[in-house]
Amino acid sequence: MDGCCEIEPSMQCVWVSAWERSKEMPLYGSQILKIQPPLNRQLQDTSAWINDLTGGSIGAGWGR
């Protein structure tokens, strides 16, 4: 609430810093609002290309 880290209260929160700095970026500053979906860890060590083409089908048998 005060801009400090919830883990280490003596430090400024990295997300507050990122938010403040994003306001100074004319081209990509608004990208901070884009929410990224979490990674599917079940796809680790598989082919990103094949996963993209198949929609991330783990059972496809490709890229393992």
Secondary structure per residue as TSV (DSSP state, phi and psi in degrees):
chain	resnum	aa	ss	phi	psi
A	1	M	-	360.0	-31.2
A	2	D	-	-100.0	7.2
A	3	G	S	89.7	2.7
A	4	C	B	-95.6	159.1
A	5	C	-	-66.0	137.6
A	6	E	S	-76.5	-18.4
A	7	I	S	-89.6	-46.1
A	8	E	S	-123.8	87.8
A	9	P	T	-56.9	-18.6
A	10	S	T	-80.0	-8.0
A	11	M	S	-106.6	150.8
A	12	Q	B	-74.1	143.3
A	13	C	-	-63.3	131.7
A	14	V	H	-63.8	-30.7
A	15	W	H	-73.7	-32.6
A	16	V	H	-66.0	-42.7
A	17	S	H	-61.3	-45.0
A	18	A	H	-62.7	-42.8
A	19	W	H	-61.6	-46.8
A	20	E	H	-62.5	-43.3
A	21	R	H	-70.6	-30.8
A	22	S	H	-63.7	-28.8
A	23	K	T	-65.6	-21.1
A	24	E	T	-92.4	0.3
A	25	M	-	-102.8	103.9
A	26	P	T	-66.2	-34.1
A	27	L	T	-87.4	-46.9
A	28	Y	T	-117.1	6.1
A	29	G	G	-58.5	-36.2
A	30	S	G	-70.8	-14.5
A	31	Q	G	-64.4	-17.9
A	32	I	G	-63.7	-21.5
A	33	L	G	-82.3	-13.3
A	34	K	-	-76.0	121.7
A	35	I	-	-90.7	124.0
A	36	Q	-	-88.6	135.4
A	37	P	-	-69.1	153.7
A	38	P	-	-66.5	153.5
A	39	L	-	-70.1	144.7
A	40	N	-	-90.7	98.8
A	41	R	G	-65.5	-15.9
A	42	Q	G	-69.8	-17.3
A	43	L	G	-91.5	1.5
A	44	Q	T	-59.0	139.2
A	45	D	T	69.0	20.8
A	46	T	S	-114.5	171.4
A	47	S	-	-77.6	121.8
A	48	A	H	-63.6	-37.4
A	49	W	H	-63.8	-48.8
A	50	I	H	-64.7	-42.4
A	51	N	H	-61.2	-38.4
A	52	D	H	-66.8	-42.4
A	53	L	H	-68.9	-33.6
A	54	T	H	-98.7	1.4
A	55	G	T	77.6	22.3
A	56	G	S	79.1	27.5
A	57	S	-	-70.2	106.9
A	58	I	G	-65.1	-38.7
A	59	G	G	-77.2	2.5
A	60	A	G	-67.4	-20.7
A	61	G	-	80.3	5.3
A	62	W	-	-94.1	150.7
A	63	G	-	71.0	14.8
A	64	R	-	-100.4	360.0
